[in-house]
Amino acid sequence: MLRATLPAIIEIVEHIGEVPLVFGNAGELHQVVVNLVTNAAQVIGGEVGRITISAWSTSERQSACLSIADTGCGMDRATLDRVFEPFFTTKGVGSGTGLGLSVVHGIITSHSGTIAVRSKPGEGSEFILSLPALDQDQTTAQIEIAAA
């Protein structure tokens, strides 16, 4: 779905592995992905670039992990320190509200997950999310109750 909204000069690379089930609000988790991919496209701008989306599970399958990385301009330490603050933006006046990453952070933490960011100026950025996996026995019991 996002491919149609991105410039053709931005390549999307997917590395999607098997992940365990997680309990969450599908609409909110969709918003997380849309916000992160949109931000990645914006920092790449009119340049040729790449957004890499990866999904995997931890070796113990206790969490599902998602990474969205870009080949954009990257961030310095001062920006990284504030990146999840509400209303903080590096965009010009009228070009953003500074709420996108704050909302992403809020959604992930409300799902008992974590979010981290790695970035260096000139080297792009990577946002790494981790959400707790559902216990398989708990999942089976919930499905059986719902089917009853």
trRosetta pair geometry for C-beta under 8 A, 3 or more apart (Angstrom, degrees):
i j d omega theta_ij theta_ji phi_ij phi_ji
1 4 6.8 -56 -176 23 38 106
1 5 7.8 16 142 -4 65 109
2 5 5.6 -67 -159 41 51 107
2 6 6.2 43 150 -24 81 111
2 12 7.5 131 94 -97 107 152
2 33 7.8 -120 -46 137 142 100
2 34 6.8 -170 -90 -116 115 68
2 37 5.1 -2 -164 122 158 155
2 38 7.9 -124 -143 -59 116 72
3 6 6.1 -67 -149 33 31 108
3 12 6.1 -101 -97 9 90 148
5 38 7.7 -33 119 -99 132 89
5 41 8.0 -166 115 17 89 176
6 10 4.9 -90 164 67 119 128
6 12 7.1 116 59 -50 160 113
6 37 7.6 -81 -69 158 126 106
6 41 5.1 -131 -124 -111 98 141
6 51 7.7 -106 -133 12 157 138
7 10 5.2 92 68 0 82 100
7 41 7.1 147 15 -164 88 111
7 46 7.3 148 -89 -124 176 50
9 46 7.6 45 62 -177 146 48
9 47 7.3 -154 128 125 130 28
9 48 4.8 -100 175 -103 105 63
9 49 7.1 64 126 21 86 66
10 41 5.7 -24 -96 -122 175 88
10 44 5.7 106 -103 99 115 158
10 48 7.6 179 -79 -157 44 40
10 49 5.1 -11 -116 70 80 86
10 50 7.0 163 -165 -92 64 24
10 51 6.1 30 171 -7 111 101
11 49 7.3 -150 27 105 75 41
11 50 4.5 -20 66 -109 100 81
11 51 7.4 -177 88 28 51 62
12 50 7.7 162 -87 -159 21 64
12 51 5.4 -18 -111 68 68 96
12 52 7.9 152 -164 -91 48 32
12 53 6.9 1 -171 3 94 110
13 50 5.9 17 -6 -175 113 112
13 51 7.2 179 26 88 72 45
13 52 4.4 -21 71 -109 107 78
13 53 7.2 168 85 24 53 64
14 52 7.7 176 -79 -157 25 57
14 53 5.3 -16 -111 68 70 96
14 54 7.6 156 -164 -84 45 45
15 52 6.9 16 3 -178 105 100
15 53 7.3 179 32 92 65 48
15 54 4.1 -6 70 -111 104 88
15 55 7.5 176 98 27 63 54
15 56 7.8 -17 125 -48 98 103
16 53 7.4 7 -66 114 92 93
16 54 7.2 -164 -75 -147 45 38
16 55 4.8 21 -133 41 69 107
17 54 7.9 19 3 -175 93 79
17 55 6.0 -153 41 97 65 69
17 56 4.4 39 47 -105 129 72
17 57 7.0 -120 106 5 113 75
18 57 6.5 -39 103 -3 70 119
19 22 7.8 -26 142 -22 114 103
19 55 5.4 -70 -39 160 133 107
19 56 6.6 154 -82 170 92 9
19 57 4.9 155 -126 -59 57 94
19 64 3.9 69 -178 -131 121 105
19 65 7.4 -154 -118 33 119 52
19 133 7.9 -155 169 -98 76 107
20 57 5.5 91 -9 -116 86 137
20 61 5.0 110 -48 -179 128 93
20 62 7.8 11 25 -96 154 4
20 63 7.6 -168 45 159 119 4
20 64 5.6 -137 54 -61 72 96
20 133 3.6 23 94 -136 139 128
20 134 6.7 -160 149 39 106 68
21 64 7.9 -112 110 -44 4 136
21 133 6.6 90 66 -160 49 79
21 134 4.7 -32 96 30 98 120
21 139 5.7 98 69 -113 144 146
22 64 5.1 -98 -44 22 121 132
22 111 7.4 46 160 173 123 124
22 131 4.5 30 -134 122 152 127
22 132 6.8 124 -131 80 96 47
22 133 6.1 -83 -84 -113 72 42
22 134 6.2 171 -118 -24 23 87
23 111 7.8 180 91 -155 65 92
23 134 5.4 101 -35 -79 93 108
24 28 6.9 -114 165 69 100 108
24 29 5.2 79 122 -46 134 127
24 111 4.7 11 -111 -128 115 129
24 131 6.7 -43 -45 -162 141 146
25 28 4.0 54 89 16 113 113
25 29 6.5 161 83 -12 58 86
25 107 7.9 -107 60 -153 111 101
25 111 7.6 -128 20 -83 81 111
26 29 5.8 -59 -143 42 30 107
26 30 6.1 37 155 -24 65 107
27 30 5.6 -52 -148 34 29 115
27 31 6.5 33 151 -22 62 104
28 31 5.4 -50 -152 31 35 116
28 32 6.8 43 148 -25 63 97
28 107 4.7 -177 170 -142 109 121
28 110 7.8 -64 161 75 157 126
28 111 7.6 173 104 -50 130 120
29 32 5.4 -39 -154 23 39 118
29 33 7.0 37 151 -14 63 99
29 107 7.1 175 -80 158 46 128
29 111 7.4 60 -77 -65 100 161
30 33 6.0 -56 -156 37 35 108
30 34 6.3 32 150 -17 68 109
31 34 5.6 -54 -142 40 33 112
31 35 6.1 34 158 -20 67 107
31 103 7.1 -74 140 138 123 123
31 104 7.9 -152 121 -91 85 67
31 107 6.7 175 79 -74 110 164
32 35 6.0 -58 -148 36 25 109
32 36 6.4 16 159 -12 63 111
32 104 5.1 106 -132 -133 78 83
32 107 5.3 -141 -68 88 108 142
32 108 6.5 101 -119 -58 142 91
32 129 7.2 70 161 -89 139 164
33 36 6.0 -60 -145 40 28 106
33 37 6.1 20 161 -12 66 111
33 53 7.9 46 -150 -134 105 131
33 66 7.6 -77 -91 168 95 150
33 68 7.3 154 -139 -64 64 140
34 37 6.2 -61 -142 42 25 104
34 38 5.9 26 160 -20 64 113
35 38 5.8 -59 -143 39 25 111
35 39 6.2 25 158 -18 63 108
35 100 4.6 170 -159 -168 113 96
35 101 7.2 172 151 -74 124 44
35 103 6.5 -169 -90 79 165 112
35 104 5.1 -148 90 -65 142 111
36 39 5.8 -52 -145 37 29 110
36 40 6.3 33 154 -22 62 106
36 68 4.3 109 141 63 128 158
36 104 6.3 101 -57 -118 92 149
36 127 5.4 -120 -138 56 127 147
37 40 5.5 -52 -148 35 33 115
37 41 6.4 33 153 -19 65 104
37 51 6.1 80 -140 175 80 155
37 53 7.3 -12 -89 -76 109 122
37 68 6.1 -110 -71 -153 65 141
38 41 5.8 -54 -150 36 31 110
38 42 6.4 31 152 -20 64 107
38 100 7.4 -122 81 -144 116 145
39 42 5.6 -56 -148 36 33 113
39 43 6.5 24 158 -14 67 105
39 100 5.9 159 -65 127 117 147
39 101 7.0 62 -84 -61 162 95
40 43 6.2 -59 -149 37 29 103
40 44 6.6 29 153 -18 63 106
40 51 4.7 99 128 -113 141 116
40 68 6.1 -122 -45 153 142 108
40 69 7.7 99 -124 125 135 17
40 70 3.6 -179 -154 -66 99 134
40 72 6.4 -156 -159 -24 57 126
40 125 7.5 -141 -108 67 83 101
41 44 5.7 -56 -150 35 33 111
41 51 6.7 -38 -65 -52 73 139
41 70 7.8 -135 -50 -120 33 136
42 45 7.0 29 174 -72 37 57
42 91 7.8 -32 160 -87 136 124
43 70 6.1 106 72 111 115 151
43 72 3.2 46 120 -164 105 158
43 73 5.6 -122 180 22 98 88
43 125 7.2 27 86 17 165 120
44 47 5.6 -124 172 62 73 93
44 49 3.5 -123 -146 36 129 164
44 51 7.5 -97 -32 -55 143 92
44 70 5.9 -122 -53 -178 103 120
44 71 6.4 55 -107 71 106 75
44 72 4.7 -99 -65 -86 56 86
45 72 7.4 109 -3 -132 81 96
49 70 6.6 21 164 -174 127 88
49 71 4.4 -169 -153 66 89 106
49 72 6.5 34 -144 -70 152 59
50 70 7.2 169 89 -148 52 49
50 71 4.9 61 43 -9 79 125
51 68 6.7 -7 -174 -170 99 86
51 69 7.2 159 -157 82 50 48
51 70 5.2 -15 -104 -99 74 81
51 71 7.9 -115 -65 7 44 80
52 67 7.4 -6 109 112 91 101
52 68 7.4 163 83 -152 52 39
52 69 4.6 -10 57 59 100 100
52 70 7.7 -169 19 -75 71 34
53 66 7.5 -16 -168 -168 82 90
53 67 7.2 165 -152 86 37 60
53 68 5.5 -2 -105 -105 74 75
54 65 7.9 -10 114 115 92 94
54 66 7.1 159 86 -155 56 44
54 67 4.4 1 55 52 102 104
54 69 7.6 19 3 3 107 106
55 64 7.1 -5 -168 -180 96 94
55 65 6.9 161 -152 87 49 58
55 66 5.2 -8 -101 -102 80 74
55 67 7.8 -164 -70 22 39 68
56 64 8.0 166 90 -158 30 55
56 65 5.3 -17 66 62 74 106
57 61 4.8 19 154 -116 138 63
57 63 6.8 161 -153 85 69 45
57 64 5.7 -40 -100 -104 79 55
57 65 6.8 158 -106 12 24 87
57 133 7.1 39 -140 -69 114 135
58 61 6.5 -155 68 -59 71 17
58 62 5.5 -35 63 45 129 79
58 63 5.0 51 -6 48 119 86
58 65 6.7 101 -50 -26 74 117
58 130 7.7 44 -46 -142 113 118
61 133 6.0 -6 154 -4 69 174
62 132 6.9 -39 158 -145 74 70
62 133 5.5 -155 -176 27 24 112
63 113 7.9 128 -153 -124 116 86
63 130 4.8 24 158 -176 141 97
63 131 6.1 157 -161 75 87 36
63 132 5.5 -55 -103 -107 85 36
63 133 5.5 -139 -89 -21 24 87
64 130 7.3 157 79 -153 42 52
64 131 5.1 -16 59 61 92 94
64 133 5.9 115 -27 -80 83 84
65 128 6.8 -10 -169 -173 105 88
65 129 6.7 157 -156 85 54 55
65 130 5.0 -17 -101 -100 81 75
65 131 7.9 -180 -80 20 35 67
66 128 7.6 162 85 -155 47 44
66 129 4.5 -8 59 59 93 107
66 130 8.0 -174 23 -73 66 35
66 131 7.8 22 2 -2 105 104
67 126 5.8 -3 -170 -174 106 104
67 127 6.9 162 -151 82 55 50
67 128 4.9 -10 -102 -104 89 72
67 129 7.4 -172 -75 21 41 70
68 126 7.2 167 84 -151 40 56
68 127 5.2 -4 56 54 88 99
69 124 6.3 65 175 141 84 127
69 125 6.9 -163 -143 100 60 44
69 126 3.8 -12 -101 -102 95 90
69 127 7.6 -171 -75 23 51 57
70 124 5.0 -161 95 -156 59 107
70 125 5.8 10 46 52 94 77
70 126 7.7 -177 17 -77 57 52
71 124 4.6 -59 -118 -79 26 133
72 124 5.3 104 41 -120 56 69
72 125 6.4 -23 55 12 107 94
73 121 6.9 -18 158 -150 76 64
73 122 6.8 -17 -164 -77 54 34
73 124 7.7 97 43 -87 16 41
74 119 4.8 160 -156 180 75 92
74 120 5.1 -30 -168 88 145 37
74 121 4.6 176 95 -112 119 19
74 122 5.5 -45 26 26 136 29
74 123 4.9 58 -75 49 144 60
74 124 5.4 -17 -69 8 84 11
74 125 5.8 152 -119 -52 51 79
75 79 4.0 -122 -168 90 107 128
75 80 5.1 136 115 -57 123 79
75 83 6.7 23 -173 -79 170 125
75 90 7.9 -152 -116 -38 99 156
75 117 7.7 12 43 142 139 130
75 119 4.2 43 37 117 90 144
75 120 7.8 -47 58 -81 50 6
75 121 6.9 -92 97 -72 7 65
75 125 6.0 42 0 -85 101 123
76 79 5.3 94 55 12 68 102
76 80 7.1 -128 103 -6 34 93
76 121 5.3 11 -70 -50 78 114
77 80 5.5 -55 -144 38 32 114
77 81 6.3 38 157 -26 65 104
78 81 5.9 -52 -153 28 28 114
78 82 7.1 -1 157 4 59 110
79 82 6.3 -80 -155 49 32 93
79 83 6.1 59 152 -69 71 90
79 90 6.2 6 -127 -67 126 131
79 119 8.0 -64 91 94 112 140
80 83 5.6 -21 -140 -22 32 120
80 117 6.3 -162 -140 94 93 118
80 119 6.0 -176 -85 55 113 111
82 85 4.7 -40 -171 8 77 127
82 88 4.7 -154 150 -158 109 163
83 88 7.0 -137 -122 99 16 132
83 101 5.6 -70 157 136 81 159
83 117 6.1 -43 79 35 161 163
84 88 8.0 39 71 47 18 128
84 101 5.4 -114 -105 134 53 103
84 102 5.8 119 -179 -96 58 55
84 104 7.8 -109 -123 71 92 91
84 105 4.2 72 -151 -52 121 156
84 115 7.7 132 -91 90 136 124
85 88 4.0 66 76 -11 104 130
85 98 7.7 -24 98 169 76 113
85 102 6.6 -39 118 -86 18 111
86 98 6.8 92 170 123 40 98
86 99 6.3 17 -145 -109 76 70
86 102 4.3 92 -87 -134 62 163
87 97 7.0 -67 -113 158 60 69
87 98 4.2 63 -165 93 24 133
87 99 6.9 16 -67 -65 48 72
87 102 7.6 17 -8 -26 45 154
88 98 4.9 156 57 -162 25 122
88 102 7.7 126 32 -52 87 113
89 95 7.7 173 154 84 139 86
89 96 4.7 172 -146 96 146 115
89 97 7.0 154 -52 94 141 20
89 98 3.5 -111 -37 -78 97 92
91 95 3.9 -131 160 96 119 113
91 96 3.9 87 49 19 148 121
91 98 7.9 -153 36 -64 100 76
92 95 4.7 68 61 5 74 131
96 100 7.2 -56 -163 -7 113 118
97 100 7.5 124 61 -25 89 77
98 102 7.1 48 142 -9 67 123
99 102 5.2 -73 -153 50 47 115
99 103 5.5 50 153 -28 83 106
100 103 6.0 -61 -153 33 23 108
100 104 6.5 22 152 -18 62 106
101 104 5.2 -46 -144 35 39 117
101 105 6.3 44 154 -21 66 102
102 105 5.8 -52 -150 35 30 112
102 106 6.4 30 152 -18 63 107
103 106 5.6 -56 -148 38 32 113
103 107 6.3 31 156 -20 66 105
104 107 6.0 -57 -149 35 27 109
104 108 6.4 20 158 -14 64 109
104 115 6.8 124 135 -124 98 169
104 127 7.7 -17 149 -175 149 153
105 108 6.1 -61 -147 39 27 106
105 109 6.2 16 161 -10 65 112
105 115 5.8 -128 -111 52 66 141
106 109 6.2 -62 -142 43 25 103
106 110 6.1 25 159 -20 64 111
107 110 5.8 -59 -146 37 27 110
107 111 6.6 16 156 -10 62 110
108 111 5.9 -66 -154 42 31 105
108 113 4.3 -87 -178 81 81 115
108 114 6.9 -35 148 99 119 4
108 115 4.6 87 87 -38 164 115
108 129 5.6 -121 -123 -139 136 111
108 131 7.3 -117 -149 -80 80 91
109 112 7.5 41 -173 -86 39 16
109 113 6.6 -108 -81 63 28 65
109 114 7.6 52 -91 -98 70 39
109 115 7.6 -82 -47 7 80 102
111 131 5.6 -25 127 -130 123 109
111 132 8.0 -168 144 28 80 84
112 131 7.4 91 79 -151 73 66
112 132 5.4 -25 106 7 116 123
113 129 6.1 24 157 -176 135 89
113 130 5.6 175 -161 89 90 52
113 131 4.1 -39 -92 -96 125 64
113 132 6.8 -144 -84 -7 69 70
114 129 7.2 168 87 -151 51 48
114 130 4.9 3 52 52 92 101
115 127 6.4 -7 -169 -174 101 96
115 128 7.1 155 -154 80 51 49
115 129 5.1 -12 -102 -101 81 76
115 130 7.8 -168 -73 21 41 67
116 127 7.5 161 83 -155 42 51
116 128 4.9 -15 61 60 92 100
117 125 6.2 -11 -170 -172 103 107
117 126 6.9 159 -154 83 55 50
117 127 5.2 -20 -100 -101 83 68
117 128 7.4 179 -83 17 32 75
118 125 7.0 160 85 -157 50 57
118 126 4.8 -3 55 56 95 100
118 128 7.2 35 -3 -11 100 114
119 123 7.2 161 -166 78 52 90
119 124 6.9 -117 -130 117 80 39
119 125 3.8 -10 -96 -108 115 84
119 126 7.0 -179 -67 21 70 59
120 123 4.2 22 70 38 97 127
134 138 5.9 -130 177 81 90 111
134 139 4.6 94 127 -66 129 108
135 138 4.0 75 71 9 101 113
135 139 6.7 -171 85 -14 49 84
136 139 5.6 -52 -146 33 31 115
136 140 6.5 31 157 -18 64 104
137 140 5.9 -53 -149 35 31 110
137 141 6.4 30 153 -17 64 108
138 141 5.8 -57 -149 38 30 111
138 142 6.3 30 154 -20 66 107
139 142 5.8 -57 -149 36 29 110
139 143 6.4 27 155 -18 65 106
140 143 5.8 -56 -148 36 30 110
140 144 6.4 30 154 -18 65 107
141 144 5.8 -56 -148 37 31 111
141 145 6.4 31 154 -19 65 105
142 145 5.8 -53 -147 36 32 111
142 146 6.3 30 155 -17 65 108
143 146 5.8 -56 -147 39 30 111
143 147 6.2 27 155 -19 65 110
144 147 5.8 -58 -145 37 29 110
144 148 6.6 40 153 -36 62 103
145 148 5.8 -49 -154 17 32 117
